């Protein structure tokens, strides 16, 4: 499986490939966003590559550029959602909002946790207790699915986590805004996902890789964009598309 993951900042190099040489990305299986990207940029990637799209929302709301068209069906839907906004309901162009949900793709279970830790009360922010409830509920769903697979004699599926915020003390920062969730660490230790993708932590170099391996889990700060290849339990990460041809 080959993943194109994006988050937090638009990547000129990726835009150039999608615009001029999309055939270089023919082996991409899916697009995943870890949040805080404008919907027009995500639509550009999805339309350009014609792949399934999975996402979680970040802690910032996307600001529309220019005056909205009141006759646009998308704008009418967004206006409806602004009036009846809930913290767990966040629209981004695409197909699957993973927050607090799971999606089964072959031998993989995709789950997601959007937003960041609470620090201002103005964005898509969660207290540790709030996020813990989401994580526990998601973990129960996974355990039920794995138990059912075990009863049916099926091969156990690997877990891939998509979050905006990082895990506590793994790639996070000490300030309240960028501090990771402790409940993520508990999830990591108990369920041992194969792969954990997150955003929210900005790096000075968009091409830099911030990767950690904890137990059997590869944890990737996606900042900008990353290509991730998953071959059984072997995971490779790069900002260069040629990794897809290996």
C-alpha positions in Angstrom: 0.0 0.0 0.0 1.3 3.4 -1.0 0.0 6.5 0.9 0.3 10.2 0.0 -0.1 12.0 3.4 -0.4 15.8 3.7 -0.8 18.3 6.5 -0.5 21.8 7.8 1.2 23.5 4.8 0.9 23.3 1.0 3.8 21.7 -0.8 4.9 23.4 -4.0 6.9 20.3 -5.0 3.8 18.1 -4.7 1.6 20.6 -6.6 4.2 20.6 -9.4 4.1 16.8 -9.7 0.3 16.6 -9.6 0.0 19.4 -12.2 2.7 18.4 -14.6 3.6 14.7 -14.0 0.7 12.9 -12.3 1.8 9.7 -13.9 4.7 9.7 -11.3 2.1 9.2 -8.7 0.2 6.4 -10.4 1.1 3.9 -7.6 -0.4 6.0 -4.9 -3.2 4.0 -3.3 -4.9 6.7 -1.3 -4.6 10.3 0.0 -4.6 11.0 3.7 -4.8 14.5 5.3 -3.8 15.1 9.0 -5.6 18.4 8.9 -5.2 22.2 8.7 -5.1 22.4 4.9 -7.5 24.5 2.7 -10.2 22.5 1.1 -9.3 23.8 -2.4 -5.8 22.3 -2.0 -7.2 19.0 -1.0 -9.7 19.0 -3.8 -6.9 19.7 -6.2 -5.0 16.6 -5.0 -8.1 14.4 -5.0 -9.2 15.5 -8.5 -5.6 15.4 -9.9 -4.9 11.8 -8.7 -8.5 10.4 -8.5 -7.8 8.4 -5.4 -9.8 7.7 -2.2 -9.4 10.4 0.4 -9.3 10.1 4.2 -8.9 12.9 6.6 -9.1 14.3 10.1 -9.6 18.0 10.8 -7.0 20.2 12.4 -7.4 22.8 15.1 -7.8 25.7 12.6 -10.8 26.4 10.5 -10.1 27.0 6.8 -10.9 30.6 5.8 -12.6 31.1 2.4 -10.7 33.1 -0.1 -12.9 35.8 -1.7 -16.6 36.2 -1.5 -18.6 33.0 -1.3 -21.2 32.2 -4.0 -24.6 32.0 -2.2 -25.9 29.9 -5.1 -23.2 27.3 -4.7 -24.6 24.0 -3.3 -21.3 23.5 -1.4 -21.6 27.0 0.1 -25.2 26.3 1.2 -24.0 23.1 2.8 -21.2 24.9 4.6 -23.5 27.6 5.8 -25.9 25.0 7.2 -23.0 23.4 9.0 -21.8 26.7 10.4 -25.2 27.2 12.0 -25.3 23.8 13.5 -21.6 23.3 14.2 -20.5 20.6 16.6 -16.9 20.0 17.7 -17.0 16.5 16.2 -18.5 17.6 12.9 -16.0 19.2 10.5 -16.4 19.5 6.7 -13.4 19.1 4.4 -13.7 18.2 0.8 -13.4 14.5 0.4 -14.9 11.2 1.3 -14.1 9.8 4.7 -13.8 11.8 8.0 -12.0 9.4 10.2 -12.4 11.2 13.5 -13.6 8.7 16.1 -14.4 6.2 13.3 -12.7 3.2 11.7 -12.6 2.1 8.1 -11.5 -1.4 7.0 -9.3 -1.6 3.9 -8.3 -5.1 3.2 -5.9 -6.1 6.0 -5.8 -2.6 7.5 -8.0 -0.7 9.9 -7.8 3.1 9.5 -8.8 5.2 12.5 -8.6 8.9 13.2 -8.5 11.6 15.9 -8.9 15.2 14.8 -8.2 18.5 16.5 -5.6 19.5 19.0 -5.3 19.9 22.8 -7.3 22.7 24.4 -5.5 26.0 24.6 -7.8 28.9 23.5 -11.3 27.6 23.2 -11.6 29.1 19.7 -10.8 26.2 17.4 -11.2 22.4 17.1 -9.7 21.8 20.5 -10.1 19.0 23.1 -9.3 18.6 26.7 -7.5 15.4 27.6 -10.8 14.1 29.1 -12.7 14.8 25.9 -10.2 13.2 23.6 -9.9 10.2 26.0 -13.6 9.5 25.5 -13.2 9.5 21.8 -10.1 7.3 22.0 -11.7 4.8 24.3 -14.8 4.5 22.2 -12.6 3.9 19.1 -10.5 1.3 20.9 -13.6 -0.6 21.8 -14.7 -0.7 18.2 -11.3 -2.0 17.2 -11.2 -4.7 19.9 -14.7 -5.9 18.8 -13.6 -6.1 15.2 -10.4 -8.0 16.1 -12.4 -10.4 18.4 -14.8 -11.1 15.5 -11.9 -11.8 13.2 -10.4 -14.1 15.7 -13.7 -16.1 16.1 -14.0 -16.4 12.4 -10.4 -17.6 12.0 -9.4 -14.5 10.0 -6.0 -13.0 9.9 -5.6 -10.1 12.4 -5.7 -6.7 10.7 -3.1 -4.0 11.2 -4.0 -0.6 12.6 -3.2 2.7 10.9 -3.9 5.9 13.0 -4.4 9.3 11.5 -4.3 12.2 14.0 -3.8 15.9 13.8 -2.1 16.3 17.2 1.0 14.2 18.1 1.3 11.6 20.9 2.4 12.9 24.3 6.2 13.2 24.5 6.6 11.9 20.9 7.3 14.7 18.4 5.2 17.1 20.6 6.2 20.4 22.2 5.8 21.6 25.8 3.4 24.5 25.2 -0.4 23.7 25.6 -1.2 24.2 21.9 1.4 21.6 20.7 1.5 19.2 23.6 0.5 15.7 22.6 -2.4 13.7 24.1 -1.6 11.2 26.9 -4.5 9.1 25.8 -2.8 8.6 22.4 0.2 7.1 24.3 -2.2 4.7 26.1 -3.7 3.7 22.8 -0.2 3.2 21.3 0.9 1.0 24.2 -2.2 -1.2 24.3 -3.1 -1.7 20.6 0.4 -1.3 18.9 -0.7 0.2 15.6 1.5 -0.5 12.6 1.6 3.2 11.5 0.7 6.5 13.2 0.5 9.6 11.0 0.2 13.1 12.6 0.5 16.8 11.8 0.3 20.0 13.9 4.1 20.1 14.6 5.8 22.4 12.0 9.3 21.8 10.9 11.8 24.4 9.4 12.5 22.2 6.4 9.5 20.8 4.6 11.7 17.9 3.3 12.9 16.9 6.7 11.6 13.5 8.0 10.6 13.3 11.7 10.1 9.6 12.3 10.1 7.5 15.4 9.7 3.8 15.9 8.2 2.8 19.3 7.7 -0.9 19.8 6.1 -2.1 16.6 4.7 1.3 15.6 6.2 3.7 13.1 5.3 7.3 13.9 5.5 10.0 11.2 5.2 13.7 11.4 3.7 14.3 8.0 4.4 18.1 7.9 4.0 19.2 4.2 3.7 15.9 2.4 5.1 12.4 2.8 5.0 9.3 0.7 4.7 6.2 2.8 5.0 2.7 1.5 3.6 -0.2 3.6 4.8 -3.6 2.6 3.7 -6.2 5.2 5.5 -4.8 8.2 8.2 -2.8 6.3 7.5 0.9 6.2 9.5 3.5 4.2 8.9 7.2 4.3 10.1 10.0 2.0 9.1 13.4 0.5 10.3 12.1 -2.9 7.9 10.3 -5.2 10.5 7.9 -6.5 10.0 5.8 -3.3 6.8 4.6 -4.9 8.7 2.8 -7.6 10.8 0.6 -5.3 
